[in-house]
Amino acid sequence: MSRIGLKLIAVFVAGMVVAIATLSIISVSMASEIIKEIVSDQNVASVKLLEIQIADKIIDFQSFLETMNALDMGVPGTEEDLQAFWDAEQESETEFLAVYNTSGQIFWKTPSYNLADFDYVAAQKGGWMGFVLDSKADVTIQVAMPLDIDGVVVGSIVVGQPMTDEAWLDNIKDAMGCDLALFSGDLRVNTTLMDETGKRLTGTKMSAATAQTVLVNGEGTHAEAPISGAHYYIAYEPMPDINGKIIGAYCAGTDGTETDAMKAKLVIIIIVTAIGITAVAIVILIIVNKKLIITPILEANAVADDMSDGAFHKPHTDFKFGNDELGDFVRKLEHTKSNLNSYIGDINSVLSDMAMGDFTAQPKVAYHGDFLEIQSSFGKIEESLREMIRNIGNSSRDVKNGSEQIAEGSQMLAEGTTQQAAAIQELSASINDIADQVQKSAQNANEASRISTETSDKITYQNNEIQNMLGAMDEIKEKSDQIQNIIKAIDDIAFQTNILALNAAIEAARAGAAGKGFAVVADEVRNLAAKSAESAQQTGDLINATIQAVDKGTVIAQSTAETMKAVTELSDRTNRYITDISTAAEDQAESITQVKIGIERISQVVQQNSATAEETAASCEELSSQSAILEHQIDRFKV
């Protein structure tokens, strides 16, 4: 089977599967909704029947009270009659009856009566019937009315039944065939549903969403919920009291086990039917596909394989294609194969002539369409080859002539390079001598630079010592000035001492004999002061002479320092010149070395050129002989 056929079948099967799956889903969904709607309607009907049962119960209670009034029961003396009447009419032990007087006191009641919120005043004024939420008895059905004797109200009577009566609710379930429940508010207070142990499922609450819809909005609703392991469909209806206030809800539910089984069976039937339809459709498609599509495609594929393999010479297929697009395609394909076969034969013929050296051959088949460019290209190729061969012939002759001239020039070049090699060897020897001399000069310049550097260092050291000496002389001069000041102070002290000694002598003369000893001391002091002044004068003269000598030495040292500075500068300049000479000598030595290396390379190149020239001469002779052979070969072509 062809790949296209498989793809068609796959697409068809996928489409069928999608379509049938979609239809199956829609069918199952619609069937589920219909079944759900039927069950929901059944539950709603059950709730309505429950309401009817409750309404009938209320009517029975109302009839019971009216009969009591008609028989004038409920007054003193009728207790036995009242009990007998109640025993005859009572249907359930949970039903209750009570008789009140006008003061609100109970005249008579049944043991089951337990109302806590009974309004006897409202009952005397007219009464009520319906649901009443009592704080003690919870939700109850009540019928209350005035008790009258001969048209006079003598009290009130109430009859009713609590909604927690399980037997009463079970009887209704047996009659309707579905489970029932009653809610007080959102709390389940009575139900026919039981768990696995047989306990009634009371005391649970309805969901918040259901409570909002039923108890707050006062609307009926439907829901689904798992109860005791079973799937239930449930209908809720609000339960209004005698004042219209929602106090609870009626509830009817149906076990969905059978319904779910029915839906599962329906799904299986739909799936099996869909699979059967799909299988039949696939078989029909395979038969039709093979006859109308697969076989023609395989035949067309065979023709295409021949063309793909380059077998254009094979005959056409014998298969009878129909008048459709595939048949037209195959016929056009075979026409194309015939044209390509003729084109290939003609091209082979022309190329064979060209392979034999005949470039004058022309195509013998009329080309069409884009193949016209091939015909034009053949003419261009032949013209180009003819022009190329003519040019090659001319070039071969030129190459032959040029190679002969190159051979002669190469021979002359070989001789010249030999002479150059000899001259370069002599030049290399001279350069080697120059290099040795320059190398020796560079070494001497380096030694002179080293000695000059040492001399400059010594001069620098002497210059620093002279500067130190100048500093020492300045310090000596400074100390001499300080000593001179001290001597001047001593001289002043001697002068003052001499004056004091003179004054002492005067005072001793005035004292007479008593001052003789003091006069002697004064004379000694005066003599000492004179000697001190004289010594200070001599010391000052020596220090002045020393200062003059120091000043003279300072001038000489400064002159020496300036001279040393100039010598240092000259030494530095000399050192720089020697260093430059040394550097230049080294550069010259290196340059000479490079020149030497270059000459050696030139010598090698010249030798190589000499060898190459000889080889070129030989090659030119060989090229000349090959050109002759090429010219002989070109003469074979027909252009």
MOUR-V650887 format. One record per backbone hydrogen bond with DSSP energy under -1.0 kcal/mol. NH is the residue of the N-H (numbers start at 1). CO is the residue of the C=O. E is the energy in kcal/mol with one decimal. If there is no record, write none. Layout:
nh co e
NH CO E
NH CO E
This chain:
nh co e
6 2 -2.3
7 3 -2.5
8 4 -2.8
9 5 -2.8
10 6 -3.0
11 7 -3.0
12 8 -3.0
13 9 -3.3
14 10 -2.8
15 11 -2.8
16 12 -3.1
17 13 -3.2
18 14 -2.9
19 15 -3.1
20 16 -3.4
21 17 -3.0
22 18 -2.8
23 19 -3.0
24 20 -3.0
25 21 -2.9
26 22 -2.8
27 23 -3.0
28 24 -3.2
29 25 -2.9
30 26 -3.0
31 27 -3.1
32 28 -2.9
33 29 -2.5
34 30 -2.7
35 31 -3.0
36 32 -3.1
37 33 -2.7
38 34 -2.8
39 35 -2.8
40 36 -2.6
41 37 -2.9
42 38 -2.3
43 39 -2.5
44 40 -2.8
45 41 -2.6
46 42 -2.2
47 43 -2.4
48 44 -2.5
49 45 -2.6
50 46 -2.3
51 47 -2.4
52 48 -2.3
53 49 -2.7
54 50 -2.4
55 51 -2.6
56 52 -3.0
57 53 -2.2
58 54 -2.4
59 55 -2.4
60 56 -2.6
61 57 -2.4
62 58 -2.7
63 59 -2.7
64 60 -2.3
65 61 -2.2
66 62 -2.3
67 63 -2.1
68 64 -1.9
69 65 -2.4
70 66 -2.1
71 67 -2.1
73 68 -2.4
78 75 -2.0
82 78 -3.0
83 79 -2.6
84 80 -2.6
85 81 -2.8
86 82 -2.4
87 83 -2.7
88 84 -1.8
89 85 -1.9
90 86 -2.5
95 92 -1.1
96 160 -2.6
98 158 -2.1
99 108 -3.2
100 156 -3.6
101 105 -2.6
104 101 -1.7
107 99 -3.9
108 99 -1.3
110 97 -2.2
113 110 -1.6
123 119 -1.8
124 120 -2.1
125 121 -1.5
127 122 -2.1
128 144 -1.5
130 142 -2.6
132 140 -2.4
134 138 -2.9
138 134 -1.5
140 132 -2.2
141 161 -3.1
142 130 -3.2
143 159 -2.6
144 128 -3.2
145 157 -2.1
147 155 -2.6
149 152 -2.8
152 149 -1.3
154 147 -3.6
156 100 -2.2
157 145 -2.4
158 98 -2.1
159 143 -2.1
160 96 -2.1
161 141 -1.8
163 139 -2.7
165 162 -1.2
169 165 -1.4
170 166 -2.5
171 167 -2.2
172 168 -1.5
173 169 -2.1
174 170 -2.4
175 171 -1.5
176 172 -1.9
177 173 -3.6
179 253 -1.7
181 251 -2.3
182 190 -3.0
183 249 -2.6
184 187 -2.8
185 247 -2.3
187 184 -1.7
188 204 -3.2
189 182 -2.3
190 182 -1.5
192 180 -2.5
195 199 -2.6
198 195 -1.6
201 193 -2.1
202 200 -1.9
203 188 -3.3
206 186 -2.0
211 207 -2.6
212 208 -2.2
213 209 -2.0
214 210 -3.0
215 211 -1.6
216 211 -1.3
217 212 -2.2
219 213 -2.4
221 236 -1.6
223 234 -2.3
225 232 -1.8
227 230 -3.1
230 227 -2.1
232 225 -2.5
233 254 -2.4
234 223 -3.0
235 252 -2.8
236 221 -2.9
237 250 -1.9
239 248 -2.6
241 245 -2.6
242 131 -1.8
244 241 -1.8
247 239 -2.5
248 239 -1.0
249 183 -1.2
250 237 -2.8
251 181 -1.6
252 235 -2.1
253 179 -2.7
254 233 -2.6
256 231 -4.0
260 256 -3.3
261 257 -2.3
262 258 -2.5
263 259 -2.5
264 260 -2.7
265 261 -2.5
266 262 -2.5
267 263 -2.5
268 264 -2.4
269 265 -2.5
270 266 -2.6
271 267 -2.8
272 268 -2.9
273 269 -2.6
274 270 -2.6
275 271 -2.8
276 272 -2.5
277 273 -2.7
278 274 -2.6
279 275 -2.7
280 276 -2.4
281 277 -2.5
282 278 -2.6
283 279 -2.3
284 280 -2.4
285 281 -2.6
286 282 -2.8
287 283 -2.2
288 284 -2.6
289 285 -3.4
290 286 -2.5
291 287 -1.9
292 288 -2.7
293 289 -2.0
294 289 -3.5
295 290 -2.2
297 293 -2.3
298 294 -2.7
299 295 -2.4
300 296 -2.7
301 297 -2.5
302 298 -1.9
303 299 -1.9
304 300 -2.3
305 301 -2.3
306 302 -2.2
307 303 -2.0
308 304 -2.7
309 305 -2.5
311 306 -2.6
312 310 -1.6
324 322 -1.8
328 324 -2.6
329 325 -2.3
330 326 -2.4
331 327 -2.4
332 328 -2.3
333 329 -2.1
334 330 -2.6
335 331 -2.1
336 332 -2.3
337 333 -2.1
338 334 -2.3
339 335 -2.3
340 336 -2.6
341 337 -2.2
342 338 -2.3
343 339 -2.7
344 340 -2.7
345 341 -2.3
346 342 -2.3
347 343 -2.8
348 344 -2.6
349 345 -2.0
350 346 -2.4
351 347 -2.5
352 348 -2.1
353 349 -2.1
354 350 -2.2
355 351 -2.4
356 352 -1.4
357 354 -1.4
358 353 -2.6
359 638 -1.8
371 368 -1.9
372 369 -1.6
373 370 -1.1
375 371 -1.6
376 372 -2.5
377 373 -2.5
378 374 -2.5
379 375 -1.7
380 376 -2.2
381 377 -3.1
382 378 -2.7
383 379 -2.5
384 380 -2.8
385 381 -3.0
386 382 -2.8
387 383 -2.6
388 384 -2.7
389 385 -3.1
390 386 -2.4
391 387 -2.5
392 388 -2.8
393 389 -2.6
394 390 -2.5
395 391 -3.2
396 392 -2.9
397 393 -1.8
398 394 -2.4
399 395 -3.3
400 396 -2.2
401 397 -2.5
402 398 -3.2
403 399 -2.8
404 400 -1.7
405 401 -2.1
406 402 -3.0
407 403 -2.3
408 404 -1.9
409 405 -2.6
410 406 -2.9
411 407 -1.9
412 408 -2.1
413 409 -2.7
414 410 -2.3
415 411 -1.9
416 412 -2.4
417 413 -2.6
418 414 -1.4
419 415 -1.7
420 416 -2.5
421 417 -2.2
422 418 -1.6
423 419 -2.3
424 420 -2.5
425 421 -1.7
426 422 -1.8
427 423 -2.4
428 424 -2.4
429 425 -1.8
430 426 -2.1
431 427 -2.4
432 428 -1.9
433 429 -1.8
434 430 -2.4
435 431 -2.6
436 432 -2.0
437 433 -2.2
438 434 -2.7
439 435 -2.3
440 436 -2.2
441 437 -2.6
442 438 -2.4
443 439 -2.0
444 440 -2.3
445 441 -2.7
446 442 -2.0
447 443 -2.1
448 444 -2.7
449 445 -2.2
450 446 -2.0
451 447 -2.4
452 448 -2.7
453 449 -1.9
454 450 -2.1
455 451 -2.5
456 452 -2.5
457 453 -2.0
458 454 -2.2
459 455 -2.6
460 456 -2.2
461 457 -2.1
462 458 -2.6
463 459 -2.5
464 460 -1.9
465 461 -2.0
466 462 -2.4
467 463 -2.0
468 464 -1.9
469 465 -2.4
470 466 -2.6
471 467 -1.8
472 468 -2.2
473 469 -2.5
474 470 -2.2
475 471 -1.9
476 472 -2.4
477 473 -2.7
478 474 -2.0
479 475 -2.5
480 476 -2.7
481 477 -2.3
482 478 -1.7
483 479 -2.3
484 480 -2.6
485 481 -1.7
486 482 -1.8
487 483 -2.9
488 484 -2.4
489 485 -1.8
490 486 -2.5
491 487 -3.0
492 488 -2.1
493 489 -2.3
494 490 -2.7
495 491 -2.2
496 492 -2.4
497 493 -2.8
498 494 -2.5
499 495 -1.9
500 496 -2.4
501 497 -2.9
502 498 -2.3
503 499 -2.4
504 500 -2.5
505 501 -2.4
506 502 -2.2
507 503 -2.2
508 504 -2.5
509 505 -2.2
510 506 -1.9
511 507 -1.2
515 512 -1.1
516 513 -1.3
519 515 -1.7
520 516 -2.1
521 517 -2.0
522 518 -2.1
523 519 -2.2
524 520 -2.2
525 521 -2.6
526 522 -2.4
527 523 -2.7
528 524 -2.9
529 525 -2.6
530 526 -2.3
531 527 -2.7
532 528 -2.6
533 529 -2.4
534 530 -2.5
535 531 -3.0
536 532 -2.8
537 533 -2.1
538 534 -2.4
539 535 -3.2
540 536 -2.6
541 537 -2.0
542 538 -2.4
543 539 -2.7
544 540 -2.5
545 541 -2.3
546 542 -2.6
547 543 -3.1
548 544 -2.5
549 545 -2.5
550 546 -3.2
551 547 -3.0
552 548 -2.7
553 549 -3.0
554 550 -3.0
555 551 -2.5
556 552 -2.4
557 553 -3.4
558 554 -3.1
559 555 -2.3
560 556 -2.8
561 557 -3.1
562 558 -2.6
563 559 -2.4
564 560 -3.1
565 561 -2.6
566 562 -2.4
567 563 -2.8
568 564 -3.0
569 565 -2.5
570 566 -2.6
571 567 -3.0
572 568 -2.9
573 569 -2.5
574 570 -2.9
575 571 -3.0
576 572 -2.6
577 573 -2.6
578 574 -2.8
579 575 -2.9
580 576 -3.1
581 577 -2.8
582 578 -3.0
583 579 -3.2
584 580 -3.1
585 581 -2.7
586 582 -2.6
587 583 -3.0
588 584 -3.1
589 585 -2.8
590 586 -2.8
591 587 -3.3
592 588 -3.4
593 589 -2.3
594 590 -2.7
595 591 -3.0
596 592 -2.8
597 593 -2.7
598 594 -3.1
599 595 -2.9
600 596 -2.4
601 597 -2.5
602 598 -3.0
603 599 -3.0
604 600 -2.5
605 601 -3.3
606 602 -3.4
607 603 -2.5
608 604 -3.0
609 605 -3.9
610 606 -2.5
611 607 -2.4
612 608 -3.7
613 609 -3.3
614 610 -1.9
615 611 -2.7
616 612 -3.8
617 613 -2.5
618 614 -2.1
619 615 -3.1
620 616 -3.0
621 617 -1.9
622 618 -2.1
623 619 -3.5
624 620 -2.5
625 621 -1.8
626 622 -2.4
627 623 -2.6
628 624 -1.6
629 625 -1.7
630 626 -2.9
631 627 -2.4
632 628 -1.8
633 629 -2.1
634 630 -2.6
635 631 -1.4
636 633 -1.7
637 634 -1.3
638 357 -2.5
